[in-house]
Amino acid sequence: QVQLVESGGGLVQPGGSLRLSCAASGSIARFNAMGWYRQAPGKQRELIAGITSGGNTNYADSVKGRFTISADNAKNTVYLQMNSLKPEDTAVYYCNAASRLIYWGQGTQVTVSS
């Protein structure tokens, strides 16, 4: 069974930065892709950043130029560096991994407020 654990969320002022981590229970090399999603209250969960096993990345238009996804295979961890944060970035952020099945972490809260 695969477990994904997110960490690094918290309260930050507009314009600030946070780095989220997603630690997997085993090697992340077995996944075809991993990604970060977010869900604000009353809204659908949306993909904001993804990375393939080959290292290709993609981002939602709303976060392009501000967020960066990366992977450290040695640490079995995927990161999301978030810069220039805006109040509309406030949401629960979830880690996702895809192979034959889809796996989800429990989420970590990010709140951007002055």
N, C-alpha and C positions, 0 to 999 in steps of 0.2 A: 504494500500500500504506500502511495506517495503522499508525503506531507509537505506543504508549503507554508512558511511562517513569515509574515510581513512584520517589519519594524521600522521605526524612524519617523513616524507621524507625530504631529503635535500642532501647537499654536504658533503662528508666525505672522508678522506684519506684512502688509502689501509691499512688494519689492524685495522681500526676503527670499531665502533659499532653504531647502530641505533636501536630504538624501534618503530615499526609501530603500530598504533592503528586502530581498525575498530569498530566504534560506531554504533549500530543498533537503529532504531526508536522504537523498542519494545523488548520484551524478546527474548533472543537468545535460550532459552530452547526449543522453538517450532521447531527449525531446526534440521534435522537429522545429518547434518554436516556443518561445515564452513571451509573455507580454504583461503590461500593466493596464488595468481597467479602473474606472472610477464610477461611483454612483452617488449622486446628490439626492436628498430627500424628495420623493415624488417624481423622480426622473429615471429613465432607463440607464442601465449599466452600459458604458461606452468604452471602446478600445481607445486608449490614448497613445500607446507606444508598444511596438513589437520588435522582436529580434529573432531571426531564424538561426538554425544550427550552423549555417554558413556565414553568419555575421551580418547579414543584411538587416537594416532597420527601417521602420516606417513610423510615422507620427500623425496624429490627428492635427488638422489645420490649426486648431485652437491652442496647441502647445508647441508647434514648430518654432525652432529658434530659442526656446526657453527650457525645454526638457530634453534630457539625454538618457537613453537606455543603454546599459552595458552589461556584460556577463563576465564572471570570473569562474572558469571551470574548476580551478584548483580549490576554490572555496565553496563550490556548489551554490553560488549566489548570483542573483541578478539584481541590478541596481537601477534606480530611477533618480537622477539628479534633476531637481526642480529649481529653476532660477526665475527671478522676476515674477514672483507669485502674485496672483490677483485674487480678489475676493471670490470670483467665479470659479476658482480652482478648488474651493471648499467642497469636500466630498470624502467618502470612504474609498480608499484605494486598495485594489485587489490584485494579487499576483495570479497569473494563469500559466499553465504548462500544457502542451499538447503533444501527444504521441498517438498511440492507438486509442487512448481515452483522453478526456479533458479533466484537469485538476485545478482546484481553486484554493487559495489561502483564505484565512479568516477575515482579512481586511485590517487596515490601519487608518485612523481618522486624521485628516489634514484639514485644519481650519486656518483660513487667511483672513485676518481682521485687524483693524487698527484700534 
